[in-house]
C-alpha cells in the first residue's frame, strides 16, 4: 500500500483547534480511512447479525428440537464469525498503519518547524521538554490513533446498532436501557474533563523528568567532580515522585470512572433481565427474543464501558496533541520579506551596522547593543575587544540574523539583511567558535557539515589546509572514526582544527572568529593559528578577541563597552587614546611576561 508523504505545513495549520489540526494530518489518507470505516461498519453489522443467529438457535433449534434448524443457525454464526475475522484484520491493520503514519508526519512537521525557529525560542523552552513532545507525545498519539480511536468508533457503532436492534426486539425493555444511557454517560463527561487536565500535567511532569536527567548526563563530569551524585540522585527521585503523584491522581480518576460505569451498566442489565425474565415466564416474550435482547444489551453495555475507558485515553491524546500543536504553531520572529533577494552572492562581502539597538526578550530594559554603528569593508580584518557583556557575541548573532534589532539596521553589502533569505545570508558566513560544536558522527561527516555535497577529496584537502589531516589519519579508522557525542573523543585543539576545516570547506566570504585559540596549549595554539591564517586570507573577518596578542595584525580594533563602541583604531593608537584598551593591554601583556 502506498504511503503518501503529504503533511500540512505550519503556516497552513494556523491557530486552529486541536481536532481540526489533527484532521488536517489525516486528510492525505482519505482512501485508507474510507476502507477502514467500511470494514468497521461491516464488522459491526456482522456482529449484530450474530444476535439473530442466537435467536434462531434458541427458538428454532432448542425450542422446536430441530437438528436441521440448529445446524442452519450454527452455520450462520460460523459464517458471520469468518466475515467478522476478515473485517477485523482489515480494520486493525489500517488503523494501526494510520496511527504510525500520522504520528510520523506530525513528528516530522514539528521538527521541521522548530529547526527553523529563531534562537530566542530555545532560550525560553527547554530542550528536554521539546524532545519529550517529539518522542513520548507522538508515541502516545500513535497509540491512541492506532488503537483507542478504533475501539471508540467500534464501540460507538456497536452501541448505536445494538440500540436499534433493542428497539426492534422489545420496546419495553429498550426503555429501561434508554433511561440508563444518560445516567451512565454523565460520569464519563464529568470525570473526562478532570482526566484531560491531569493528563496534560502528567505529560509535563514526565518531560521535566527527562529534562533534568538530560542535563545531569550532559554535565556528568561536573557532577562527579563536585561529588554531587547523592544530591542529584535525591533531586531526580523527587522529580520522578512528583510525576508519579500526578500520574496516580490521573489513574485514580480513570479507575473511579470505570468503576462507576460498570456499576451503572450492570445495574441496568440486572433490572432488564428481571423484567425480561418475568415476560418469558408469563409467555409474553419468547426465549429466543430474550436471548437476542440480552446479546444486544451486553453488546451495548460493552460499548459504553469501552467508550468510558477509551474516553480517558482520548483525553490523554488531546493533551499530547495540544503540546505538539504548541510547538507547531510557535511563531518565528525571523520573518522573510515578500520581496526577498535570493542571491546574496552578487553583493559585496561588506557589513554595516547603522545605529543598532538590541535587547534580548529576557532583558527588555537592558540593551545588549545601544546605538551601535560600524562599517566593515570587504576583505578587511576587524577585531572586537572589551569586557564580558560588552555585546561582542550579540554582534555575531545579529550579523547572522538570529535576532532582529529593535531599531537600526544591519547591511550586507548595500542591502538590509531583512531583505535577504536567512539561509542565503548564512551561506556567505562561517563561524569558528571558542568551543566548537561537533555533531555525533565520523570525521568525514563533521567536516562535510559545511558543504554536504563535497567530495571525499575536497574534505581531505580542507582538513590538510586546517593542519588536521595528520592527526585524523592517526585515529583508529581515519576519516571514518566516530567522534562521539559533541566530539568528546578529541582534544580541544583537534576539535578546533576540525571546525576550521569545516569552515574552509564551506568557503565563506565572511568569517566570524570567536577567539579560537584562547583555551589551547602552546603547540595546539600554533597549529590552529596557522590554520586560521589560511582561513582568513582574502575574506572579510571579524574576530572576538580575548587575547590582544592575537589581533595585532587586524586592520582595525573596535573597543566595546556596555553595548557601545567607545573607540576604534590600531593597537598603538588605542594604547595612547583609550583608557579601557590600555588597561586591558596592560593586564594581559604584563601577565604574559611573567
C-alpha positions as CSV (number, residue, x, y, z in Angstrom):
1,X,0.0,0.0,0.0
2,X,1.4,3.4,-0.9
3,X,2.2,5.9,1.8
4,X,1.6,9.5,0.8
5,X,4.1,11.9,2.2
6,X,1.9,14.9,2.3
7,X,1.7,16.7,5.6
8,X,0.3,20.2,6.5
9,X,2.8,23.0,6.8
10,X,3.0,25.0,10.0
11,X,1.7,28.0,8.1
12,X,-1.3,26.1,6.8
13,X,-2.1,24.9,10.3
14,X,-2.5,28.3,11.8
15,X,-4.3,28.7,15.1
16,X,-7.0,26.1,14.6
17,X,-8.5,24.0,17.4
18,X,-6.6,20.8,18.2
19,X,-9.2,18.5,16.5
20,X,-9.2,20.5,13.2
21,X,-5.4,20.4,13.2
22,X,-5.4,16.6,13.7
23,X,-7.9,16.2,10.9
24,X,-5.6,18.1,8.5
25,X,-2.9,15.5,9.2
26,X,-5.5,12.7,8.4
27,X,-6.7,14.3,5.2
28,X,-3.9,12.9,2.9
29,X,-5.0,9.4,3.8
30,X,-8.7,9.6,3.0
31,X,-8.6,6.4,1.0
32,X,-7.2,4.3,3.9
33,X,-9.7,6.0,6.2
34,X,-12.6,5.2,3.9
35,X,-11.6,1.5,3.7
36,X,-11.2,1.3,7.4
37,X,-14.6,2.8,8.1
38,X,-16.2,0.4,5.6
39,X,-14.5,-2.6,7.3
40,X,-15.6,-1.2,10.7
41,X,-19.3,-0.8,9.7
42,X,-19.3,-4.2,8.0
43,X,-17.8,-5.8,11.1
44,X,-20.3,-4.1,13.3
45,X,-23.2,-5.3,11.1
46,X,-21.9,-8.9,11.1
47,X,-21.5,-8.7,14.9
48,X,-25.1,-7.5,15.3
49,X,-26.4,-10.3,13.0
50,X,-24.9,-12.9,15.4
51,X,-27.7,-11.9,17.8
52,X,-30.3,-13.0,15.2
53,X,-28.4,-16.3,14.9
54,X,-28.6,-16.7,18.6
55,X,-32.4,-16.2,18.5
56,X,-32.7,-18.9,15.8
57,X,-30.6,-21.3,17.9
58,X,-32.9,-20.8,20.9
59,X,-36.4,-20.5,19.2
60,X,-35.9,-22.9,16.2
61,X,-33.1,-25.2,17.4
62,X,-33.8,-25.7,21.1
63,X,-37.5,-24.9,21.4
64,X,-38.6,-26.9,18.3
65,X,-36.0,-29.6,19.0
66,X,-35.0,-29.4,15.3
67,X,-31.5,-30.5,14.4
68,X,-31.8,-29.0,10.9
69,X,-32.7,-25.6,12.2
70,X,-29.9,-25.9,14.8
71,X,-27.4,-26.7,12.0
72,X,-28.6,-23.8,9.9
73,X,-28.3,-21.4,12.8
74,X,-24.8,-22.6,13.8
75,X,-23.6,-22.4,10.2
76,X,-25.0,-18.8,10.1
77,X,-23.0,-17.9,13.2
78,X,-19.8,-19.6,11.9
79,X,-20.1,-17.7,8.5
80,X,-20.7,-14.4,10.3
81,X,-17.6,-15.1,12.5
82,X,-15.4,-15.7,9.5
83,X,-16.6,-12.4,7.9
84,X,-16.1,-10.6,11.2
85,X,-12.5,-12.0,11.4
86,X,-11.7,-10.7,7.9
87,X,-13.2,-7.3,8.6
88,X,-11.3,-7.1,11.9
89,X,-8.0,-7.8,10.1
90,X,-8.5,-5.1,7.6
91,X,-9.8,-2.7,10.3
92,X,-6.9,-3.3,12.7
93,X,-4.2,-3.2,10.0
94,X,-5.4,0.1,8.5
95,X,-5.9,1.9,11.8
96,X,-2.6,0.8,13.1
97,X,-0.9,1.8,9.9
98,X,-2.7,5.2,10.1
99,X,-1.5,5.7,13.7
100,X,2.1,5.1,12.8
101,X,1.9,7.2,9.6
102,X,0.1,10.3,11.2
103,X,2.4,10.3,14.2
104,X,5.4,10.2,11.9
105,X,4.0,13.1,9.9
106,X,3.3,15.1,13.0
107,X,6.8,14.4,14.4
108,X,8.4,15.4,11.1
109,X,6.2,18.6,10.7
110,X,7.0,19.7,14.3
111,X,10.7,19.1,13.9
112,X,10.9,20.8,10.5
113,X,9.1,23.8,12.1
114,X,11.2,24.1,15.3
115,X,14.5,23.8,13.3
116,X,13.6,27.0,11.5
117,X,12.6,28.9,14.7
118,X,14.6,31.8,16.0
119,X,17.2,31.1,18.8
120,X,15.2,33.1,21.3
121,X,12.5,30.4,21.2
122,X,15.0,27.9,22.7
123,X,16.0,30.4,25.4
124,X,12.5,30.2,26.9
125,X,11.7,26.5,26.0
126,X,13.8,23.7,27.5
127,X,15.4,21.2,25.0
128,X,14.3,18.3,27.2
129,X,10.6,19.4,27.1
130,X,10.8,19.8,23.3
131,X,12.4,16.3,23.0
132,X,9.7,14.8,25.2
133,X,7.0,16.3,22.9
134,X,8.7,14.9,19.8
135,X,9.1,11.4,21.2
136,X,6.8,10.4,24.0
137,X,3.9,12.6,23.0
138,X,3.9,11.4,19.3
139,X,4.3,7.8,20.5
140,X,1.2,8.3,22.7
141,X,-0.6,9.9,19.8
142,X,0.3,6.9,17.6
143,X,-1.0,4.5,20.2
144,X,-4.3,6.5,20.6
145,X,-4.9,6.7,16.8
146,X,-3.8,3.2,16.2
147,X,-5.8,1.6,19.0
148,X,-8.1,3.8,21.1
149,X,-9.8,5.6,18.2
150,X,-10.6,2.3,16.6
151,X,-12.1,1.0,19.8
152,X,-14.0,4.2,20.3
153,X,-15.5,4.1,16.8
154,X,-16.3,0.4,17.0
155,X,-17.9,0.8,20.4
156,X,-19.9,3.8,19.2
157,X,-21.2,1.8,16.1
158,X,-21.9,-1.3,18.3
159,X,-23.8,0.9,20.8
160,X,-25.9,2.5,18.1
161,X,-26.6,-0.7,16.2
162,X,-27.4,-2.6,19.4
163,X,-29.8,0.2,20.5
164,X,-31.7,0.0,17.2
165,X,-31.9,-3.8,17.5
166,X,-33.1,-3.5,21.1
167,X,-35.9,-1.2,20.0
168,X,-36.9,-3.6,17.2
169,X,-36.8,-6.7,19.5
170,X,-38.6,-5.3,22.6
171,X,-39.8,-1.7,23.2
172,X,-40.5,-2.0,26.9
173,X,-37.0,-3.4,27.8
174,X,-35.4,-0.8,25.5
175,X,-36.9,2.0,27.5
176,X,-35.0,0.7,30.6
177,X,-31.8,0.8,28.6
178,X,-32.5,4.3,27.2
179,X,-33.2,5.6,30.7
180,X,-29.8,4.1,31.9
181,X,-27.7,5.6,29.0
182,X,-27.7,9.3,30.1
183,X,-27.1,8.1,33.7
184,X,-24.0,6.2,32.5
185,X,-22.7,9.0,30.2
186,X,-22.9,11.7,32.9
187,X,-19.9,10.5,34.9
188,X,-18.0,9.9,31.7
189,X,-18.3,13.6,30.8
190,X,-17.6,14.8,34.4
191,X,-14.6,12.7,35.0
192,X,-13.3,13.0,31.5
193,X,-12.6,16.7,31.9
194,X,-10.6,16.0,35.1
195,X,-8.7,13.2,33.3
196,X,-7.7,15.5,30.4
197,X,-6.3,18.2,32.8
198,X,-4.4,15.6,34.8
199,X,-3.1,14.0,31.6
200,X,-1.6,17.3,30.5
201,X,0.0,17.8,33.9
202,X,1.3,14.2,33.8
203,X,2.9,14.6,30.4
204,X,4.5,17.9,31.5
205,X,5.9,16.3,34.6
206,X,7.4,13.4,32.6
207,X,9.0,16.0,30.3
208,X,10.5,17.6,33.4
209,X,12.0,14.3,34.5
210,X,13.6,13.8,31.1
211,X,14.9,17.3,31.0
212,X,16.5,17.0,34.4
213,X,18.1,13.7,33.6
214,X,19.4,15.0,30.3
215,X,21.1,18.0,32.0
216,X,22.8,15.8,34.6
217,X,24.0,13.3,32.0
218,X,25.3,16.1,29.7
219,X,27.3,17.6,32.6
220,X,28.3,14.3,34.3
221,X,31.9,15.3,34.7
222,X,31.0,18.4,36.6
223,X,28.6,16.5,38.8
224,X,31.2,13.9,39.6
225,X,34.0,16.5,40.1
226,X,32.0,18.3,42.7
227,X,30.8,14.9,44.2
228,X,27.1,15.9,43.7
229,X,25.9,12.4,42.9
230,X,23.9,12.0,46.1
231,X,22.2,15.4,45.7
232,X,21.4,14.7,42.1
233,X,20.0,11.3,42.9
234,X,17.8,12.9,45.6
235,X,16.7,15.7,43.3
236,X,15.9,13.3,40.4
237,X,14.0,11.0,42.8
238,X,11.9,14.0,43.8
239,X,11.1,14.8,40.2
240,X,10.1,11.2,39.5
241,X,8.0,11.1,42.6
242,X,6.2,14.3,41.6
243,X,5.5,12.8,38.2
244,X,4.2,9.6,39.9
245,X,1.9,11.6,42.2
246,X,0.3,13.4,39.3
247,X,0.0,10.1,37.3
248,X,-1.6,8.4,40.4
249,X,-4.2,11.1,40.5
250,X,-5.0,10.6,36.8
251,X,-5.2,6.8,37.3
252,X,-7.4,7.2,40.3
253,X,-9.9,9.4,38.3
254,X,-9.9,6.9,35.4
255,X,-10.4,4.0,37.9
256,X,-13.3,5.7,39.5
257,X,-14.8,6.4,36.1
258,X,-14.6,2.8,35.1
259,X,-16.0,1.5,38.4
260,X,-19.0,3.9,38.3
261,X,-19.7,3.0,34.6
262,X,-19.6,-0.8,35.3
263,X,-21.8,-0.4,38.3
264,X,-24.4,1.6,36.4
265,X,-24.3,-0.6,33.3
266,X,-24.7,-3.9,35.0
267,X,-27.3,-2.5,37.4
268,X,-29.4,-1.6,34.3
269,X,-28.8,-5.0,32.9
270,X,-29.9,-6.7,36.1
271,X,-33.2,-4.7,36.0
272,X,-33.7,-5.5,32.3
273,X,-33.1,-9.3,33.0
274,X,-35.6,-9.3,35.8
275,X,-38.3,-7.6,33.6
276,X,-37.5,-9.8,30.5
277,X,-37.4,-13.0,32.5
278,X,-40.8,-12.2,34.0
279,X,-42.1,-11.7,30.5
280,X,-40.8,-15.1,29.3
281,X,-42.3,-16.8,32.3
282,X,-45.6,-15.1,31.6
283,X,-45.4,-16.1,27.9
284,X,-45.5,-12.6,26.5
285,X,-41.9,-12.9,25.2
286,X,-40.1,-15.9,23.6
287,X,-36.8,-17.2,25.0
288,X,-35.1,-16.5,21.7
289,X,-36.2,-12.8,21.8
290,X,-34.8,-12.6,25.3
291,X,-31.6,-14.2,24.3
292,X,-31.2,-11.9,21.4
293,X,-32.1,-8.9,23.6
294,X,-29.5,-9.9,26.2
295,X,-26.9,-10.3,23.5
296,X,-27.7,-6.8,22.2
297,X,-27.9,-5.3,25.7
298,X,-24.5,-6.9,26.6
299,X,-23.1,-5.6,23.3
300,X,-24.4,-2.1,24.1
301,X,-23.1,-2.3,27.7
302,X,-19.7,-3.4,26.4
303,X,-19.7,-0.5,24.0
304,X,-20.5,2.0,26.8
305,X,-17.8,0.5,29.1
306,X,-15.3,0.6,26.3
307,X,-16.2,4.2,25.5
308,X,-15.7,5.2,29.1
309,X,-12.3,3.6,29.2
310,X,-11.2,4.9,25.9
311,X,-12.5,8.4,26.7
312,X,-9.7,8.8,29.2
313,X,-7.2,7.7,26.6
314,X,-8.7,10.2,24.1
315,X,-8.3,12.9,26.7
316,X,-4.6,12.0,27.0
317,X,-4.3,12.2,23.2
318,X,-5.9,15.6,23.3
319,X,-3.3,16.7,25.9
320,X,-0.5,15.3,23.8
321,X,-1.8,16.9,20.7
322,X,-2.1,20.3,22.4
323,X,1.5,20.1,23.5
324,X,2.6,19.2,19.9
325,X,0.5,21.9,18.3
326,X,2.0,24.5,20.7
327,X,5.3,23.7,19.0
328,X,3.9,23.5,15.5
329,X,2.1,26.9,15.9
330,X,5.1,28.7,17.6
331,X,5.7,31.9,15.7
332,X,9.0,32.5,14.0
333,X,10.1,36.1,14.7
334,X,12.7,36.0,11.9
335,X,10.4,36.7,9.0
336,X,11.3,36.6,5.4
337,X,10.4,39.6,3.3
338,X,7.9,39.1,0.5
339,X,10.3,40.7,-1.9
340,X,13.4,39.0,-0.5
341,X,16.6,38.9,-2.6
342,X,17.6,35.3,-3.4
343,X,21.2,35.8,-4.4
344,X,23.5,37.3,-1.7
345,X,26.5,36.1,-3.7
346,X,26.1,39.1,-6.0
347,X,26.5,41.5,-3.1
348,X,29.9,42.7,-1.9
349,X,31.1,40.9,1.3
350,X,31.0,44.1,3.4
351,X,29.0,44.7,6.6
352,X,27.5,47.8,8.1
353,X,25.6,48.3,11.4
354,X,23.7,51.6,11.4
355,X,22.6,52.9,14.8
356,X,21.6,49.4,16.0
357,X,19.9,49.0,19.4
358,X,19.0,45.5,20.5
359,X,17.6,44.0,23.7
360,X,17.1,40.3,24.5
361,X,13.5,39.4,25.2
362,X,14.5,38.1,28.7
363,X,16.1,41.5,29.5
364,X,13.9,44.1,27.6
365,X,15.2,47.0,29.7
366,X,18.9,46.2,29.3
367,X,20.2,46.9,25.8
368,X,22.9,44.5,24.7
369,X,23.8,47.0,21.9
370,X,22.9,50.6,22.1
371,X,23.1,53.0,19.1
372,X,25.9,50.9,17.7
373,X,27.4,51.7,14.3
374,X,30.2,50.1,12.5
375,X,31.3,49.7,8.8
376,X,33.5,46.7,7.8
377,X,34.9,46.9,4.3
378,X,35.3,43.8,2.1
379,X,38.5,41.8,2.8
380,X,39.3,43.7,6.0
381,X,40.1,42.1,9.4
382,X,38.2,43.7,12.3
383,X,38.8,42.8,15.9
384,X,36.3,43.3,18.7
385,X,37.6,43.7,22.3
386,X,36.0,44.6,25.5
387,X,35.0,43.2,28.9
388,X,32.4,40.4,29.2
389,X,28.9,41.7,28.5
390,X,30.1,44.4,26.1
391,X,27.9,43.0,23.3
392,X,30.6,41.2,21.1
393,X,28.7,37.9,20.8
394,X,25.4,39.7,20.3
395,X,27.0,41.4,17.3
396,X,27.8,38.0,15.8
397,X,24.2,36.9,16.4
398,X,22.8,40.0,14.7
399,X,25.1,39.6,11.7
400,X,23.8,36.0,11.2
401,X,20.2,37.3,11.7
402,X,19.5,35.0,14.7
403,X,17.7,38.1,16.0
404,X,16.5,41.4,14.6
405,X,17.4,44.7,16.3
406,X,14.6,46.8,17.8
407,X,16.0,49.8,15.9
408,X,18.6,50.4,13.3
409,X,19.7,48.1,10.5
410,X,22.4,45.5,9.6
411,X,23.5,45.7,6.0
412,X,25.2,43.1,3.9
413,X,26.8,44.9,1.0
414,X,24.3,47.7,0.4
415,X,21.3,45.6,1.4
416,X,19.4,45.3,4.7
417,X,19.8,41.6,5.7
418,X,16.0,41.6,6.4
419,X,15.6,41.7,2.6
420,X,17.7,38.6,2.2
421,X,16.7,34.9,2.6
422,X,18.3,34.0,6.0
423,X,19.6,30.7,4.6
424,X,21.2,32.6,1.7
425,X,22.8,35.1,4.0
426,X,24.2,32.5,6.3
427,X,25.6,30.6,3.4
428,X,28.0,33.5,3.0
429,X,29.2,33.3,6.6
430,X,31.2,30.8,8.6
431,X,31.7,30.8,12.3
432,X,34.6,29.3,14.3
433,X,33.7,29.3,18.0
434,X,35.9,29.2,21.1
435,X,34.1,25.9,21.9
436,X,33.3,24.5,18.5
437,X,30.2,22.4,18.1
438,X,30.7,18.9,16.6
439,X,27.9,16.5,16.0
440,X,27.7,12.8,16.6
441,X,29.2,11.1,13.6
442,X,32.6,10.4,12.0
443,X,35.3,12.9,10.9
444,X,34.1,13.0,7.3
445,X,30.5,13.8,8.3
446,X,31.6,16.6,10.7
447,X,33.8,18.4,8.1
448,X,31.3,17.9,5.3
449,X,28.7,19.6,7.5
450,X,29.9,22.8,6.0
451,X,29.2,21.6,2.5
452,X,27.2,18.3,2.3
453,X,27.8,17.8,-1.4
454,X,31.6,18.0,-1.1
455,X,33.6,15.0,-2.4
456,X,36.0,13.0,-0.2
457,X,39.0,14.6,-1.9
458,X,37.6,18.1,-1.1
459,X,37.1,17.1,2.6
460,X,40.7,15.8,2.8
461,X,42.0,19.0,1.1
462,X,40.2,21.1,3.7
463,X,41.5,19.0,6.6
464,X,45.0,19.3,5.2
465,X,44.7,23.1,4.9
466,X,43.5,23.2,8.5
467,X,46.5,21.2,9.7
468,X,44.1,18.4,10.8
469,X,45.0,15.7,8.3
470,X,47.9,14.4,10.2
471,X,46.1,13.7,13.5
472,X,43.0,12.4,11.6
473,X,45.0,9.7,9.9
474,X,46.3,8.6,13.3
475,X,42.8,7.9,14.5
476,X,41.7,4.2,14.6
477,X,39.6,4.5,11.4
478,X,41.0,7.7,10.0
479,X,38.3,9.9,8.4
480,X,35.7,7.2,9.3
481,X,36.4,7.4,13.0
482,X,33.4,8.2,15.1
483,X,34.0,11.3,17.3
484,X,31.3,10.6,19.9
485,X,28.8,13.0,21.3
486,X,30.0,16.6,20.8
487,X,33.4,15.4,19.6
488,X,34.2,14.1,23.1
489,X,37.0,11.8,21.8
490,X,39.1,14.7,20.5
491,X,41.3,17.2,22.3
492,X,40.4,20.9,22.3
493,X,43.0,21.7,19.6
494,X,41.8,18.8,17.4
495,X,38.2,19.9,17.7
496,X,39.2,23.5,16.7
497,X,41.0,22.2,13.6
498,X,38.0,20.1,12.6
499,X,35.9,23.2,12.9
500,X,38.3,25.2,10.8
501,X,38.4,22.5,8.2
502,X,34.6,22.7,8.1
503,X,34.7,26.4,7.6
504,X,37.4,26.1,4.9
505,X,35.2,23.6,3.0
506,X,32.2,25.9,3.2
507,X,34.4,28.6,1.6
508,X,32.6,31.6,3.1
509,X,33.1,35.2,2.1
510,X,32.7,36.5,5.7
511,X,34.4,34.8,8.6
512,X,33.4,35.2,12.3
513,X,36.0,34.1,14.8
514,X,35.2,33.8,18.5
515,X,38.9,33.7,19.7
516,X,39.6,30.1,18.6
517,X,42.9,29.8,20.4
518,X,42.3,31.2,23.9
519,X,41.9,27.8,25.6
520,X,44.7,25.9,23.9
521,X,48.2,24.8,24.9
522,X,51.1,26.4,23.0
523,X,51.6,23.7,20.4
524,X,47.9,23.4,19.6
525,X,47.6,27.2,19.5
526,X,50.5,27.4,17.0
527,X,48.9,24.8,14.7
528,X,45.4,26.3,15.0
529,X,46.8,29.8,14.3
530,X,48.4,28.6,11.1
531,X,45.1,27.1,10.0
532,X,43.3,30.4,10.9
533,X,45.8,32.5,8.9
534,X,45.0,30.4,5.9
535,X,41.3,30.6,6.6
536,X,41.3,34.4,6.9
537,X,43.2,35.0,3.7
538,X,41.1,37.1,1.3
539,X,38.0,37.0,3.5
540,X,36.2,39.7,5.4
541,X,36.9,38.7,9.0
542,X,35.5,39.8,12.4
543,X,37.4,38.5,15.4
544,X,36.1,38.5,19.0
545,X,39.5,38.9,20.8
546,X,40.0,37.7,24.4
547,X,43.8,37.8,23.9
548,X,45.1,41.0,22.4
549,X,48.3,39.5,21.3
550,X,46.4,37.5,18.6
551,X,44.9,40.6,16.9
552,X,47.9,42.9,16.5
553,X,47.6,42.2,12.7
554,X,44.0,43.4,12.5
555,X,43.2,46.3,10.2
556,X,41.1,47.9,12.9
557,X,40.4,47.2,16.5
558,X,37.0,48.1,17.9
559,X,36.7,48.7,21.7
560,X,33.3,47.9,23.1
561,X,31.8,48.5,26.5
562,X,28.2,48.1,27.7
563,X,26.9,47.7,24.2
564,X,28.5,50.8,22.8
565,X,31.5,51.4,20.5
566,X,33.9,53.5,22.7
567,X,37.0,53.6,20.4
568,X,38.4,52.3,17.2
569,X,41.9,52.3,15.7
570,X,45.2,50.4,15.6
571,X,46.8,48.8,18.6
572,X,49.3,51.6,19.0
573,X,46.7,54.3,18.6
574,X,44.4,52.8,21.1
575,X,47.1,52.3,23.7
576,X,47.6,56.1,23.9
577,X,44.0,57.2,23.2
578,X,41.7,54.8,25.1
579,X,42.0,54.1,28.8
580,X,39.9,50.9,28.7
581,X,42.0,49.3,25.9
582,X,45.3,50.4,27.6
583,X,44.1,48.8,30.9
584,X,43.2,45.5,29.1
585,X,46.6,45.5,27.3
586,X,48.5,46.3,30.5
587,X,46.8,43.4,32.4
588,X,47.3,40.9,29.6
589,X,50.8,41.7,28.4
590,X,52.1,42.0,32.0
591,X,50.5,38.7,32.8
592,X,52.0,37.0,29.7
593,X,55.5,38.3,30.6
594,X,55.5,36.6,34.0
